[in-house]
Amino acid sequence: MTQQESKKLITYAIQSGRTSLLEPEAKALLSTFDIPVPKNVFVRSVEDGVDAANNMGYPVVLKVVSSDILHKTEAGGVKTGLKNEQEIADSFNEMIFDISDRHVTAKIEGFLIERMVDKGIEVIIGGIRDAQFGPAVMFGVGGVAVELLKDVSFRLAPVTKEECLEMIKEIKAYPLLSGYRGSEPCDIDTIADVIIKVGNIMNEMNEITEMEINPLIVYPEGVMAVDARVVLWSKPTVLA
């Protein structure tokens, strides 16, 4: 997908009455800007899910795709570590039951079969469009800890590599990234590159009011955007 195609996808979503991208769309947008995401396939049935998993290899993650469900894990919309066809089939049934019980009115667009990634350090990278100052980027501790610890730093976008490195070093949890108690240091340079790319997205895609990669899994070499959320303006921007 090209950047122009991403822009058209965003405009179509807005014109369809949606205020956010679906997860497969958000990850396609990240890929357009060369932000790594796990291999994933959007499916609508158990049979298609099994085929997708068999093609990409196990273990896999099963996620619900619905614009009505913001917190998928709490809704029973995420199943991890699925190792065979039977586990996928059972997880589909459990997920549909749980969601119908907890979110009666939620519209399920489909499901995402995603290659499960190795564990690493979880960080969050986000973007927000302020009415007065314009686009800004955010970096901090990721996963479920972000709301609890609020260990984050901000800069106005676009950002330079030097500014991104400063952002990373500002958070209290920086020692976890730089090699805590003999652990191998994380790929700080690539984290900075992703912050720059998020700033570029916010600058180039005026239809986006807020975006979040949480978690971005960081390794000694490389990163992986495991989950992504993109919030849109309520009115479309006219394409040139």
Contacts in CASP RR format, 6 or more apart in sequence:
PFRMAT RR
TARGET T0000
AUTHOR 0000-0000-0000
METHOD contacts of the structure
MODEL  1
MTQQESKKLITYAIQSGRTSLLEPEAKALLSTFDIPVPKNVFVRSVEDGV
DAANNMGYPVVLKVVSSDILHKTEAGGVKTGLKNEQEIADSFNEMIFDIS
DRHVTAKIEGFLIERMVDKGIEVIIGGIRDAQFGPAVMFGVGGVAVELLK
DVSFRLAPVTKEECLEMIKEIKAYPLLSGYRGSEPCDIDTIADVIIKVGN
IMNEMNEITEMEINPLIVYPEGVMAVDARVVLWSKPTVLA
1 9 0 8 1.000
1 28 0 8 1.000
1 29 0 8 1.000
1 31 0 8 1.000
1 32 0 8 1.000
2 32 0 8 1.000
3 32 0 8 1.000
3 33 0 8 1.000
3 204 0 8 1.000
5 32 0 8 1.000
6 28 0 8 1.000
6 29 0 8 1.000
6 32 0 8 1.000
6 205 0 8 1.000
7 205 0 8 1.000
7 207 0 8 1.000
7 239 0 8 1.000
8 239 0 8 1.000
9 21 0 8 1.000
9 25 0 8 1.000
9 28 0 8 1.000
9 29 0 8 1.000
10 21 0 8 1.000
10 29 0 8 1.000
10 205 0 8 1.000
10 207 0 8 1.000
10 208 0 8 1.000
10 230 0 8 1.000
10 232 0 8 1.000
11 207 0 8 1.000
11 236 0 8 1.000
11 237 0 8 1.000
11 239 0 8 1.000
13 20 0 8 1.000
13 21 0 8 1.000
13 25 0 8 1.000
13 232 0 8 1.000
14 207 0 8 1.000
14 232 0 8 1.000
14 233 0 8 1.000
14 234 0 8 1.000
14 235 0 8 1.000
14 236 0 8 1.000
15 236 0 8 1.000
18 67 0 8 1.000
18 232 0 8 1.000
19 67 0 8 1.000
19 231 0 8 1.000
19 232 0 8 1.000
19 234 0 8 1.000
20 67 0 8 1.000
20 229 0 8 1.000
20 230 0 8 1.000
20 231 0 8 1.000
20 232 0 8 1.000
21 29 0 8 1.000
21 229 0 8 1.000
21 230 0 8 1.000
21 232 0 8 1.000
22 65 0 8 1.000
22 66 0 8 1.000
22 67 0 8 1.000
22 109 0 8 1.000
23 63 0 8 1.000
23 65 0 8 1.000
23 112 0 8 1.000
23 227 0 8 1.000
23 228 0 8 1.000
23 229 0 8 1.000
24 40 0 8 1.000
24 42 0 8 1.000
24 65 0 8 1.000
24 112 0 8 1.000
25 230 0 8 1.000
26 211 0 8 1.000
26 228 0 8 1.000
26 229 0 8 1.000
26 230 0 8 1.000
27 37 0 8 1.000
27 40 0 8 1.000
27 225 0 8 1.000
27 228 0 8 1.000
29 201 0 8 1.000
29 205 0 8 1.000
29 228 0 8 1.000
29 230 0 8 1.000
30 37 0 8 1.000
30 213 0 8 1.000
30 225 0 8 1.000
30 228 0 8 1.000
31 37 0 8 1.000
33 197 0 8 1.000
33 200 0 8 1.000
33 201 0 8 1.000
34 197 0 8 1.000
35 194 0 8 1.000
35 197 0 8 1.000
35 198 0 8 1.000
35 213 0 8 1.000
35 225 0 8 1.000
36 222 0 8 1.000
36 223 0 8 1.000
36 224 0 8 1.000
36 225 0 8 1.000
37 224 0 8 1.000
37 225 0 8 1.000
37 226 0 8 1.000
37 228 0 8 1.000
38 61 0 8 1.000
38 114 0 8 1.000
38 115 0 8 1.000
38 116 0 8 1.000
38 117 0 8 1.000
38 224 0 8 1.000
38 226 0 8 1.000
39 56 0 8 1.000
39 114 0 8 1.000
39 115 0 8 1.000
40 112 0 8 1.000
40 113 0 8 1.000
40 114 0 8 1.000
40 115 0 8 1.000
41 48 0 8 1.000
41 49 0 8 1.000
41 52 0 8 1.000
41 55 0 8 1.000
41 56 0 8 1.000
41 112 0 8 1.000
41 113 0 8 1.000
41 114 0 8 1.000
42 65 0 8 1.000
42 110 0 8 1.000
42 111 0 8 1.000
42 112 0 8 1.000
43 49 0 8 1.000
43 52 0 8 1.000
43 110 0 8 1.000
43 111 0 8 1.000
43 112 0 8 1.000
43 113 0 8 1.000
44 110 0 8 1.000
44 111 0 8 1.000
46 88 0 8 1.000
46 89 0 8 1.000
46 92 0 8 1.000
49 62 0 8 1.000
49 88 0 8 1.000
49 92 0 8 1.000
49 111 0 8 1.000
49 113 0 8 1.000
50 85 0 8 1.000
50 88 0 8 1.000
50 89 0 8 1.000
52 60 0 8 1.000
52 113 0 8 1.000
53 60 0 8 1.000
53 82 0 8 1.000
53 85 0 8 1.000
53 88 0 8 1.000
53 113 0 8 1.000
54 85 0 8 1.000
56 113 0 8 1.000
56 115 0 8 1.000
57 115 0 8 1.000
58 82 0 8 1.000
58 83 0 8 1.000
58 84 0 8 1.000
59 80 0 8 1.000
59 81 0 8 1.000
59 82 0 8 1.000
59 83 0 8 1.000
59 116 0 8 1.000
60 81 0 8 1.000
60 82 0 8 1.000
60 88 0 8 1.000
60 113 0 8 1.000
60 114 0 8 1.000
60 115 0 8 1.000
60 116 0 8 1.000
61 78 0 8 1.000
61 79 0 8 1.000
61 80 0 8 1.000
61 81 0 8 1.000
61 82 0 8 1.000
61 112 0 8 1.000
61 113 0 8 1.000
61 114 0 8 1.000
61 115 0 8 1.000
61 116 0 8 1.000
62 77 0 8 1.000
62 78 0 8 1.000
62 79 0 8 1.000
62 82 0 8 1.000
62 88 0 8 1.000
62 91 0 8 1.000
62 92 0 8 1.000
62 95 0 8 1.000
62 111 0 8 1.000
62 112 0 8 1.000
62 113 0 8 1.000
62 114 0 8 1.000
63 72 0 8 1.000
63 77 0 8 1.000
63 78 0 8 1.000
63 79 0 8 1.000
63 111 0 8 1.000
63 112 0 8 1.000
63 114 0 8 1.000
64 72 0 8 1.000
64 75 0 8 1.000
64 76 0 8 1.000
64 77 0 8 1.000
64 78 0 8 1.000
64 95 0 8 1.000
64 99 0 8 1.000
64 108 0 8 1.000
64 110 0 8 1.000
64 111 0 8 1.000
64 112 0 8 1.000
65 108 0 8 1.000
65 109 0 8 1.000
65 110 0 8 1.000
65 111 0 8 1.000
65 112 0 8 1.000
66 99 0 8 1.000
66 103 0 8 1.000
66 106 0 8 1.000
66 107 0 8 1.000
66 108 0 8 1.000
66 109 0 8 1.000
66 110 0 8 1.000
67 107 0 8 1.000
67 109 0 8 1.000
68 103 0 8 1.000
68 105 0 8 1.000
68 106 0 8 1.000
68 107 0 8 1.000
69 75 0 8 1.000
69 77 0 8 1.000
69 99 0 8 1.000
69 103 0 8 1.000
69 106 0 8 1.000
70 229 0 8 1.000
72 78 0 8 1.000
75 98 0 8 1.000
75 99 0 8 1.000
75 102 0 8 1.000
75 103 0 8 1.000
75 106 0 8 1.000
76 95 0 8 1.000
76 98 0 8 1.000
76 99 0 8 1.000
76 102 0 8 1.000
77 95 0 8 1.000
77 98 0 8 1.000
77 99 0 8 1.000
79 91 0 8 1.000
79 94 0 8 1.000
79 95 0 8 1.000
80 116 0 8 1.000
81 87 0 8 1.000
81 116 0 8 1.000
82 88 0 8 1.000
82 91 0 8 1.000
88 113 0 8 1.000
92 111 0 8 1.000
95 111 0 8 1.000
96 108 0 8 1.000
99 106 0 8 1.000
99 108 0 8 1.000
117 217 0 8 1.000
117 224 0 8 1.000
117 226 0 8 1.000
118 217 0 8 1.000
118 219 0 8 1.000
119 217 0 8 1.000
120 217 0 8 1.000
120 218 0 8 1.000
120 219 0 8 1.000
121 176 0 8 1.000
121 177 0 8 1.000
121 186 0 8 1.000
121 217 0 8 1.000
121 218 0 8 1.000
121 219 0 8 1.000
122 141 0 8 1.000
122 142 0 8 1.000
122 143 0 8 1.000
122 145 0 8 1.000
122 214 0 8 1.000
122 215 0 8 1.000
122 216 0 8 1.000
122 217 0 8 1.000
122 218 0 8 1.000
123 139 0 8 1.000
123 140 0 8 1.000
123 141 0 8 1.000
123 142 0 8 1.000
123 177 0 8 1.000
123 191 0 8 1.000
123 215 0 8 1.000
123 216 0 8 1.000
123 218 0 8 1.000
124 138 0 8 1.000
124 139 0 8 1.000
124 140 0 8 1.000
124 141 0 8 1.000
124 142 0 8 1.000
124 143 0 8 1.000
124 146 0 8 1.000
124 152 0 8 1.000
124 212 0 8 1.000
124 213 0 8 1.000
124 214 0 8 1.000
124 215 0 8 1.000
124 216 0 8 1.000
125 137 0 8 1.000
125 138 0 8 1.000
125 139 0 8 1.000
125 140 0 8 1.000
125 191 0 8 1.000
125 194 0 8 1.000
125 195 0 8 1.000
125 198 0 8 1.000
125 212 0 8 1.000
125 213 0 8 1.000
125 214 0 8 1.000
125 216 0 8 1.000
126 137 0 8 1.000
126 138 0 8 1.000
126 139 0 8 1.000
126 198 0 8 1.000
126 210 0 8 1.000
126 211 0 8 1.000
126 212 0 8 1.000
126 213 0 8 1.000
126 214 0 8 1.000
127 135 0 8 1.000
127 136 0 8 1.000
127 137 0 8 1.000
127 138 0 8 1.000
127 157 0 8 1.000
127 198 0 8 1.000
127 199 0 8 1.000
127 202 0 8 1.000
127 210 0 8 1.000
127 211 0 8 1.000
127 212 0 8 1.000
128 135 0 8 1.000
128 136 0 8 1.000
128 138 0 8 1.000
128 202 0 8 1.000
128 209 0 8 1.000
128 210 0 8 1.000
129 135 0 8 1.000
129 136 0 8 1.000
129 202 0 8 1.000
129 208 0 8 1.000
129 209 0 8 1.000
129 210 0 8 1.000
130 136 0 8 1.000
133 156 0 8 1.000
134 156 0 8 1.000
134 157 0 8 1.000
135 156 0 8 1.000
135 157 0 8 1.000
135 199 0 8 1.000
135 202 0 8 1.000
135 203 0 8 1.000
136 154 0 8 1.000
136 155 0 8 1.000
136 156 0 8 1.000
136 157 0 8 1.000
136 202 0 8 1.000
137 154 0 8 1.000
137 155 0 8 1.000
137 156 0 8 1.000
137 157 0 8 1.000
137 159 0 8 1.000
137 167 0 8 1.000
137 195 0 8 1.000
137 198 0 8 1.000
137 199 0 8 1.000
137 202 0 8 1.000
138 152 0 8 1.000
138 153 0 8 1.000
138 154 0 8 1.000
139 152 0 8 1.000
139 153 0 8 1.000
139 164 0 8 1.000
139 167 0 8 1.000
139 168 0 8 1.000
139 171 0 8 1.000
139 191 0 8 1.000
139 195 0 8 1.000
140 146 0 8 1.000
140 151 0 8 1.000
140 152 0 8 1.000
140 153 0 8 1.000
140 171 0 8 1.000
140 173 0 8 1.000
141 149 0 8 1.000
141 151 0 8 1.000
141 152 0 8 1.000
141 171 0 8 1.000
141 173 0 8 1.000
142 214 0 8 1.000
142 215 0 8 1.000
142 216 0 8 1.000
143 214 0 8 1.000
143 215 0 8 1.000
145 151 0 8 1.000
146 152 0 8 1.000
146 214 0 8 1.000
149 172 0 8 1.000
149 173 0 8 1.000
151 171 0 8 1.000
151 172 0 8 1.000
151 173 0 8 1.000
152 171 0 8 1.000
153 166 0 8 1.000
153 167 0 8 1.000
153 168 0 8 1.000
153 170 0 8 1.000
153 171 0 8 1.000
154 167 0 8 1.000
155 163 0 8 1.000
155 164 0 8 1.000
155 167 0 8 1.000
157 198 0 8 1.000
157 199 0 8 1.000
157 200 0 8 1.000
157 202 0 8 1.000
157 203 0 8 1.000
158 196 0 8 1.000
158 199 0 8 1.000
158 200 0 8 1.000
158 203 0 8 1.000
159 167 0 8 1.000
159 195 0 8 1.000
159 196 0 8 1.000
159 199 0 8 1.000
160 196 0 8 1.000
161 192 0 8 1.000
161 193 0 8 1.000
161 196 0 8 1.000
164 191 0 8 1.000
164 192 0 8 1.000
164 193 0 8 1.000
164 195 0 8 1.000
164 196 0 8 1.000
165 188 0 8 1.000
165 192 0 8 1.000
167 195 0 8 1.000
168 174 0 8 1.000
168 177 0 8 1.000
168 188 0 8 1.000
168 191 0 8 1.000
168 192 0 8 1.000
168 195 0 8 1.000
176 186 0 8 1.000
177 185 0 8 1.000
177 186 0 8 1.000
177 188 0 8 1.000
177 191 0 8 1.000
177 218 0 8 1.000
178 185 0 8 1.000
178 186 0 8 1.000
178 188 0 8 1.000
179 185 0 8 1.000
179 186 0 8 1.000
184 220 0 8 1.000
185 220 0 8 1.000
186 218 0 8 1.000
186 219 0 8 1.000
186 220 0 8 1.000
187 218 0 8 1.000
187 219 0 8 1.000
187 220 0 8 1.000
187 221 0 8 1.000
187 222 0 8 1.000
187 223 0 8 1.000
190 218 0 8 1.000
190 221 0 8 1.000
190 222 0 8 1.000
190 223 0 8 1.000
191 216 0 8 1.000
191 218 0 8 1.000
191 223 0 8 1.000
194 213 0 8 1.000
194 216 0 8 1.000
194 223 0 8 1.000
194 225 0 8 1.000
198 211 0 8 1.000
198 213 0 8 1.000
201 208 0 8 1.000
201 211 0 8 1.000
202 208 0 8 1.000
202 211 0 8 1.000
206 233 0 8 1.000
206 237 0 8 1.000
207 232 0 8 1.000
207 233 0 8 1.000
207 236 0 8 1.000
207 237 0 8 1.000
208 230 0 8 1.000
208 231 0 8 1.000
208 232 0 8 1.000
208 233 0 8 1.000
209 231 0 8 1.000
209 232 0 8 1.000
209 233 0 8 1.000
210 229 0 8 1.000
210 230 0 8 1.000
210 231 0 8 1.000
211 228 0 8 1.000
211 229 0 8 1.000
211 230 0 8 1.000
211 231 0 8 1.000
212 228 0 8 1.000
212 229 0 8 1.000
213 225 0 8 1.000
213 227 0 8 1.000
213 228 0 8 1.000
214 227 0 8 1.000
214 229 0 8 1.000
215 226 0 8 1.000
215 227 0 8 1.000
216 223 0 8 1.000
216 224 0 8 1.000
216 225 0 8 1.000
216 226 0 8 1.000
217 223 0 8 1.000
217 224 0 8 1.000
217 225 0 8 1.000
217 226 0 8 1.000
END
